[in-house]
Amino acid sequence: MPRLLTDMPDESLWAGDIIRLAHNYDLGPNSGPVDLLVYDPRDDETGMGVMVVSGYKSGLTLSVFPKASCGKGQRSLETSWLLRHWNDWFCYTYVNDHHGRPAPVPIEGTQIIQWDEREIVIKDNADSRPA
């Protein structure tokens, strides 16, 4: 069951967890959701990263976070760090704020789908085809 990121102030996100932005950072406000997969870039000098897993930019790395985003002694992305630094890492590509800087993607509505609470479902359109 997805949970709102804002309801998870002090938890850990792990490789395989999904961050579902309510607005696609590349297409702009009200463009629909985009899913980002938390992954481990296997670099001791960095934290975890997020890769786009839905839409036309699927498979591209969006960000690799600094080591400060990790929990102490573990390879995780801490929600407390993510909530504090949201506006620095999640900005629209083509939408600017009133100062001309990239506008942050609203955190409201951002959902977390944890790796052990999801399944991949293949949509079967056979039932919707005319006979």
Secondary structure, 3 states (H helix, E strand, C coil): CCEEHHHCCCCEECCCCEEEECCCCCCCCCCCCEEEEEECCCCCCEEEEEEECCCCCCCCEEEEEEHHHCCCCCCCEEHHHHHHHHHHHCEEEEEECCCCCEEECCCCCCEEECHHHCCCCCCCCHHHCCC
